[in-house]
Amino acid sequence: MRIWLATAVSLSAILSTAALADIDPLSGAPLPPRKEEIPSPITDHFYALAGVYSASAKTHIRLDPNNPPGVQGTPLDAEEQLGLPDHLTQGTVELMFRMGERSKVRLDYFEADRTGTATLANDVVFGNSVFAAGDKIQSTLNWRMFGLIYTYSFYRSDRFEVGTGLGVYFVQALAQGIDLTLSQTNTQSAADPFPTLPLDYTWRISRRWAFTGHADYLNVSLSRFHGWLANVHNDVQYRWNPNFAVGLGYTSIRTSYNHSTGSFTGEAYMSFNGPEAFIRFSF
């Protein structure tokens, strides 16, 4: 009876100790209690973000004719002279995959399609077409931007994370002008990759609040091409539960490029700036 009583007491003591702390499998000694991991953008291994972006738009464009060489098109303020909308509300999508503790890959996509109609005040050289003053012009400008960005966190703690690496944005643009008066159409398009140098940063303010952001920029000059791209985003997130967050942010996308050869010849500058609201699923 005493043996069974002693065995029961010993077993109870062992179970009680195991409940309070992990046991070292070699020595049997209790291990230090594990540090609680607070769900946050720093500890997430994956997230999917869907947002609504309300942006003001600004566009300057010049489309040069292919022949004769050296002739330039007419510089245009697309919103003022072609009637393109100067504001848009657009959806955004972003994904992140973390590989280990410090390496992660971010994917994002943005598009902006705009069409406007205006009556020209002056003659306009638009690519291989010449539109006369007084003609009614319908203009379309479509923009696509897909980003693939890798970063390595050179500093990471339970509250702060900062990383950099290498990214590339695949940019596609299509510009079309239709002279509704003369039934004349001109279309030009371009697709180019933009390598960028990224900077990602996160501050876990508290158990539920966090500040995150990223900036991507690079300026490229080649023999017949010059361009730069800057994409900056900052936001504040509220962690509704361990897997869902809502947030408000501000995004600025600006790009400029100049082509002297290829299917697109000319130059363009575009900027989109405005607030963004989003929901975020993560684990």
C-alpha positions in Angstrom: 0.0 0.0 0.0 2.8 2.4 0.9 4.6 1.6 -2.4 1.4 2.5 -4.4 1.0 5.7 -2.3 4.6 6.7 -2.9 4.3 6.0 -6.6 1.1 8.1 -6.9 2.7 11.0 -5.0 5.8 10.9 -7.3 3.7 10.7 -10.5 1.6 13.6 -9.3 4.7 15.6 -8.6 6.2 14.9 -12.1 2.9 15.8 -13.8 2.6 19.0 -11.8 6.2 20.0 -12.7 5.6 19.2 -16.4 2.5 21.4 -16.4 4.5 24.3 -15.1 7.6 24.0 -17.3 9.1 22.0 -20.2 11.5 19.3 -19.2 15.1 18.9 -20.5 15.0 15.4 -22.0 18.6 14.7 -20.9 18.8 16.0 -17.4 15.1 16.0 -16.5 15.5 19.6 -15.2 12.7 22.1 -16.0 13.5 24.4 -18.8 13.0 28.2 -18.6 9.4 29.1 -19.6 9.0 29.9 -23.3 8.7 33.5 -24.2 5.2 34.4 -25.4 5.1 35.2 -29.2 2.7 38.0 -29.8 1.0 37.8 -33.3 2.2 40.8 -35.3 3.6 41.7 -38.7 7.1 40.7 -37.3 6.0 37.1 -36.5 3.7 36.5 -39.5 4.8 33.8 -41.9 2.3 34.8 -44.6 -0.2 37.6 -45.2 -2.8 38.4 -47.9 -3.9 42.1 -48.1 -6.8 43.5 -50.1 -7.3 47.2 -50.1 -9.1 50.2 -51.7 -6.9 53.0 -52.9 -8.2 56.5 -53.4 -5.6 58.4 -55.4 -5.1 61.7 -57.1 -3.5 61.3 -60.5 -1.1 63.5 -62.5 0.2 62.6 -66.0 2.5 64.3 -68.5 3.0 62.5 -71.8 4.7 63.0 -75.1 4.4 60.4 -77.9 6.9 60.8 -80.7 6.3 59.7 -84.3 8.4 56.8 -85.7 9.1 58.7 -89.0 10.8 61.0 -89.6 13.4 60.3 -86.9 14.2 63.1 -84.5 10.7 64.6 -84.6 9.1 65.0 -81.2 5.4 64.8 -80.3 3.5 67.4 -78.4 4.0 67.5 -74.6 0.6 67.1 -73.0 -0.9 67.4 -69.5 -3.2 64.4 -69.9 -5.7 65.5 -67.2 -5.9 69.1 -68.4 -5.7 68.8 -72.1 -7.0 65.3 -72.8 -9.7 65.1 -70.1 -8.4 62.1 -68.2 -9.8 61.8 -64.7 -7.5 63.3 -62.1 -8.8 61.0 -59.4 -9.4 57.3 -59.2 -10.6 54.7 -56.7 -8.8 51.4 -57.3 -8.3 48.0 -55.6 -4.9 46.8 -54.5 -3.6 43.3 -53.7 -0.5 42.3 -51.8 1.0 39.0 -50.6 4.0 38.2 -48.4 5.8 34.9 -47.8 8.4 34.6 -45.0 11.2 32.1 -45.4 12.8 31.5 -42.0 12.9 34.4 -39.6 14.6 37.1 -41.6 14.0 36.5 -45.3 10.7 37.3 -47.0 9.2 37.9 -50.4 6.5 40.5 -51.1 4.2 40.5 -54.2 2.0 43.4 -55.1 -0.1 44.5 -58.0 -1.6 47.8 -59.1 -3.5 48.9 -62.2 -5.0 52.2 -63.3 -7.2 52.5 -66.4 -8.5 55.9 -67.4 -10.4 57.3 -70.4 -11.3 60.9 -71.2 -12.7 63.1 -73.9 -11.7 66.6 -74.8 -11.8 69.1 -77.6 -8.3 70.2 -78.6 -7.3 73.9 -78.3 -4.2 73.4 -80.4 -2.8 71.0 -83.0 -1.3 67.9 -81.4 1.3 65.5 -82.6 0.3 62.2 -81.0 2.6 59.5 -82.1 2.2 58.9 -85.9 -1.0 61.0 -85.9 -1.6 64.7 -86.1 -4.8 65.9 -84.4 -6.0 69.3 -85.4 -7.3 72.1 -83.1 -11.0 71.8 -82.7 -11.1 68.0 -83.1 -12.8 65.9 -80.4 -10.3 63.4 -79.0 -11.0 60.3 -76.9 -7.9 59.3 -75.0 -7.1 56.1 -73.1 -4.2 55.5 -70.7 -3.9 52.0 -69.1 -1.2 51.3 -66.5 -0.2 47.9 -64.9 2.5 47.4 -62.2 3.5 44.1 -60.7 6.2 43.9 -58.0 8.4 41.1 -56.8 10.5 42.1 -53.8 12.9 40.2 -51.7 14.2 41.6 -48.4 16.4 40.3 -45.6 15.9 41.8 -42.1 19.3 43.0 -40.9 17.6 44.0 -37.6 14.8 42.1 -36.0 13.4 42.0 -32.5 9.9 41.4 -31.0 9.1 45.1 -31.6 11.2 46.3 -34.5 12.2 44.9 -37.9 14.1 46.6 -40.7 15.3 44.9 -43.9 16.5 45.5 -47.5 17.3 43.5 -50.5 16.4 43.6 -54.2 13.1 43.9 -56.1 11.8 44.3 -59.7 8.6 45.9 -60.9 7.2 44.9 -64.3 5.5 47.9 -65.7 3.2 48.0 -68.7 1.6 51.1 -70.3 -0.8 51.6 -73.2 -1.7 55.0 -74.6 -4.4 55.4 -77.3 -5.8 58.5 -79.0 -8.9 58.4 -81.1 -9.9 61.5 -83.2 -13.7 61.2 -83.1 -14.0 64.0 -85.7 -11.8 62.3 -88.4 -12.2 58.6 -87.1 -8.4 58.4 -86.8 -6.7 56.2 -84.2 -3.1 55.9 -82.8 -2.0 53.4 -80.2 1.4 52.9 -78.5 2.4 50.6 -75.7 5.5 49.7 -73.7 6.5 47.0 -71.2 9.7 47.3 -69.1 11.1 45.8 -65.9 12.3 48.3 -63.2 14.8 46.8 -60.7 14.5 48.6 -57.4 16.3 48.8 -54.0 13.7 48.2 -51.3 13.5 49.2 -47.6 10.9 47.4 -45.4 10.2 48.5 -41.8 7.9 47.5 -39.0 7.2 48.8 -35.5 4.9 46.8 -33.2 3.5 49.6 -31.1 1.5 47.3 -28.7 -0.2 43.9 -28.7 -2.8 45.1 -31.2 -1.3 48.1 -33.0 1.5 48.2 -35.5 3.1 50.6 -37.9 4.5 49.2 -41.2 5.9 50.6 -44.4 8.1 50.0 -47.4 9.9 52.2 -49.9 11.2 51.0 -53.3 13.3 53.2 -55.6 15.8 53.1 -58.4 17.0 55.3 -61.3 18.1 53.6 -64.4 19.9 55.1 -67.4 20.8 53.1 -70.5 21.9 54.2 -74.0 18.4 54.8 -75.3 16.3 54.6 -72.1 16.1 56.5 -68.9 13.6 55.9 -66.2 13.0 55.9 -62.5 10.3 54.5 -60.2 9.4 55.3 -56.6 6.8 53.4 -54.6 6.3 54.4 -50.9 3.7 53.1 -48.5 3.1 53.6 -44.8 0.2 52.3 -42.7 -1.2 51.8 -39.2 -2.8 48.4 -38.5 -5.1 47.2 -35.7 -4.9 43.5 -35.0 -8.6 42.4 -34.6 -7.6 38.9 -33.7 -4.4 36.8 -34.2 -5.2 36.3 -37.9 -7.1 39.4 -39.0 -6.1 43.1 -39.1 -7.6 46.3 -40.5 -5.6 49.3 -41.4 -5.3 52.8 -42.9 -2.3 53.9 -45.0 -1.0 56.3 -47.5 0.7 55.3 -50.8 2.7 57.3 -53.3 3.6 55.8 -56.7 5.6 57.9 -59.1 7.4 57.0 -62.3 9.1 58.6 -65.2 10.6 57.1 -68.4 12.0 58.2 -71.7 12.3 55.9 -74.7 14.0 56.8 -78.0 13.5 53.4 -79.7 11.0 50.5 -79.8 7.2 50.5 -80.1 7.0 53.4 -77.6 9.0 56.5 -78.3 8.6 59.6 -76.2 8.4 60.3 -72.5 5.9 60.0 -69.7 5.6 60.9 -66.1 2.8 59.6 -63.8 2.1 59.9 -60.1 -0.7 58.4 -57.9 -0.9 59.7 -54.3 -3.6 59.0 -51.8 -5.0 57.1 -48.7 -5.7 53.4 -48.6 -7.9 51.3 -46.4 -7.4 47.5 -46.2 -8.1 44.2 -44.5 -5.3 41.7 -43.9 -5.3 38.0 -43.2 -2.1 36.4 -41.8 -0.7 33.5 -39.8 
